[in-house]
Amino acid sequence: MPNNITIINQETLRDKIYVIRGIQVMLDFDLASIYGYEVKYLNRQVKRNIERFPEDFMFQLSEHEISVLRCQNVTSSWGGSRYLPYAFSEQGIYMLMTVLKGELAIRQSKALIRMFKLMKDHLINTNQLISTNYLYELTLDNTSRIKQIENTMITRNDLSDIMNLFNDNILEDEIFLFDGQVFKADLLLQRIFKKAKYSVYIIDDYISIKTLYHLRNVKVDIVIISDNKSNHLNKEELKDFIREYPDVSISFNKTNHKIHDRFIVLDYKRKTEIVYHLGSSIKDCGNKVSVINKFNNNKLIHPLLEELLIYKKDLI
């Protein structure tokens, strides 16, 4: 564990929050210091999950914005680097918490959440709230901004949709995912894997570290059958995952270019066996319109699996 981890308290956190483009943000090098990562590693994790970071969650600073920060002596912790840093809004910081891994990241994320709450409580208790007149002016002059806020709010229907994911009946014979429903897709996949009692077999030629993270809490034998096309998952990522989650039992087989579609098989050849057909790879599920179907005749896939299990592969 690095020795230069930033201690999170109200004073230091306030010093690391800046107003850029009219919103309060924190910069990637400060967040990296908080989480104990190198900046390049933090940004690499973001890029691997870029679909979770729209422009109102994260944006890259311009040369002009950097020059303003330099005038304010903000970039002294930057180490003299000339790269263009990324700024994260509060929503982006919360999303960042979901993609960073490790015990330290979890602990620092909890501390950040508590400190944000304390700062908001302080504003409420000291009546440092926006005035009614200013709010009225804001509504008149910034209708586009108000509309943007409305579009990013969680609606009652959204909450109902999310709560339904925890219903035992959510895994119907056919699940339809609309374009952009990444969060719903992630919850559905984790719900599917949670149903396994003995084993999980995944047939998917395009896997990534995201595929593995869906399996990090699965305590049964896992077999991933994949040719790892486009090399989305590399050995370094796999080794990091195994090191961080040593209790997850994963082995690999190749498809030998025999498979086009994607499947999830739970409890292979057991009474509790369930087979799902996926319209997209697990790593892309929810990015575009896709369907997850449950098989009615599981035995149809048995000969295929028996053949694929011959093609053993030790590491990606």
ChimeraX attribute file (.defattr): number of C-alpha atoms within 10 A of each C-alpha:
attribute: neighborCount
match mode: 1-to-1
recipient: residues
	/A:1	7
	/A:2	8
	/A:3	6
	/A:4	10
	/A:5	15
	/A:6	16
	/A:7	13
	/A:8	16
	/A:9	14
	/A:10	14
	/A:11	10
	/A:12	11
	/A:13	18
	/A:14	14
	/A:15	10
	/A:16	14
	/A:17	18
	/A:18	17
	/A:19	10
	/A:20	15
	/A:21	9
	/A:22	7
	/A:23	12
	/A:24	14
	/A:25	23
	/A:26	23
	/A:27	22
	/A:28	23
	/A:29	22
	/A:30	19
	/A:31	21
	/A:32	18
	/A:33	18
	/A:34	20
	/A:35	26
	/A:36	19
	/A:37	19
	/A:38	14
	/A:39	18
	/A:40	12
	/A:41	12
	/A:42	20
	/A:43	19
	/A:44	12
	/A:45	14
	/A:46	18
	/A:47	12
	/A:48	14
	/A:49	17
	/A:50	12
	/A:51	12
	/A:52	19
	/A:53	18
	/A:54	10
	/A:55	12
	/A:56	16
	/A:57	18
	/A:58	25
	/A:59	17
	/A:60	14
	/A:61	16
	/A:62	12
	/A:63	13
	/A:64	9
	/A:65	14
	/A:66	17
	/A:67	13
	/A:68	14
	/A:69	15
	/A:70	12
	/A:71	10
	/A:72	10
	/A:73	10
	/A:74	16
	/A:75	19
	/A:76	11
	/A:77	11
	/A:78	14
	/A:79	8
	/A:80	8
	/A:81	10
	/A:82	9
	/A:83	10
	/A:84	13
	/A:85	20
	/A:86	17
	/A:87	26
	/A:88	26
	/A:89	22
	/A:90	19
	/A:91	13
	/A:92	20
	/A:93	22
	/A:94	15
	/A:95	18
	/A:96	24
	/A:97	17
	/A:98	13
	/A:99	16
	/A:100	18
	/A:101	15
	/A:102	10
	/A:103	10
	/A:104	16
	/A:105	19
	/A:106	15
	/A:107	11
	/A:108	20
	/A:109	21
	/A:110	12
	/A:111	15
	/A:112	20
	/A:113	14
	/A:114	15
	/A:115	18
	/A:116	16
	/A:117	12
	/A:118	14
	/A:119	15
	/A:120	13
	/A:121	12
	/A:122	12
	/A:123	12
	/A:124	11
	/A:125	10
	/A:126	8
	/A:127	10
	/A:128	10
	/A:129	10
	/A:130	8
	/A:131	10
	/A:132	9
	/A:133	9
	/A:134	10
	/A:135	11
	/A:136	11
	/A:137	11
	/A:138	13
	/A:139	14
	/A:140	11
	/A:141	11
	/A:142	12
	/A:143	11
	/A:144	11
	/A:145	12
	/A:146	13
	/A:147	11
	/A:148	12
	/A:149	11
	/A:150	11
	/A:151	10
	/A:152	9
	/A:153	9
	/A:154	9
	/A:155	11
	/A:156	9
	/A:157	9
	/A:158	12
	/A:159	10
	/A:160	10
	/A:161	12
	/A:162	15
	/A:163	11
	/A:164	12
	/A:165	16
	/A:166	13
	/A:167	10
	/A:168	9
	/A:169	8
	/A:170	15
	/A:171	17
	/A:172	10
	/A:173	11
	/A:174	14
	/A:175	16
	/A:176	13
	/A:177	20
	/A:178	16
	/A:179	12
	/A:180	15
	/A:181	15
	/A:182	19
	/A:183	13
	/A:184	17
	/A:185	23
	/A:186	19
	/A:187	14
	/A:188	21
	/A:189	18
	/A:190	16
	/A:191	18
	/A:192	18
	/A:193	21
	/A:194	17
	/A:195	16
	/A:196	22
	/A:197	16
	/A:198	15
	/A:199	21
	/A:200	27
	/A:201	23
	/A:202	22
	/A:203	27
	/A:204	26
	/A:205	25
	/A:206	20
	/A:207	25
	/A:208	22
	/A:209	17
	/A:210	17
	/A:211	20
	/A:212	20
	/A:213	15
	/A:214	18
	/A:215	20
	/A:216	17
	/A:217	14
	/A:218	20
	/A:219	17
	/A:220	20
	/A:221	16
	/A:222	20
	/A:223	18
	/A:224	24
	/A:225	27
	/A:226	23
	/A:227	22
	/A:228	18
	/A:229	13
	/A:230	10
	/A:231	13
	/A:232	14
	/A:233	18
	/A:234	14
	/A:235	11
	/A:236	10
	/A:237	15
	/A:238	16
	/A:239	13
	/A:240	12
	/A:241	17
	/A:242	16
	/A:243	11
	/A:244	14
	/A:245	15
	/A:246	11
	/A:247	13
	/A:248	19
	/A:249	16
	/A:250	17
	/A:251	16
	/A:252	20
	/A:253	21
	/A:254	23
	/A:255	24
	/A:256	12
	/A:257	10
	/A:258	11
	/A:259	17
	/A:260	10
	/A:261	13
	/A:262	20
	/A:263	25
	/A:264	22
	/A:265	26
	/A:266	25
	/A:267	19
	/A:268	21
	/A:269	13
	/A:270	11
	/A:271	7
	/A:272	12
	/A:273	18
	/A:274	21
	/A:275	23
	/A:276	20
	/A:277	17
	/A:278	20
	/A:279	19
	/A:280	20
	/A:281	19
	/A:282	25
	/A:283	20
	/A:284	19
	/A:285	26
	/A:286	22
	/A:287	17
	/A:288	15
	/A:289	14
	/A:290	20
	/A:291	16
	/A:292	24
	/A:293	18
	/A:294	19
	/A:295	17
	/A:296	11
	/A:297	9
	/A:298	15
	/A:299	13
	/A:300	11
	/A:301	14
	/A:302	13
	/A:303	9
	/A:304	12
	/A:305	16
	/A:306	10
	/A:307	10
	/A:308	19
	/A:309	16
	/A:310	11
	/A:311	13
	/A:312	13
	/A:313	16
	/A:314	9
	/A:315	11
	/A:316	18
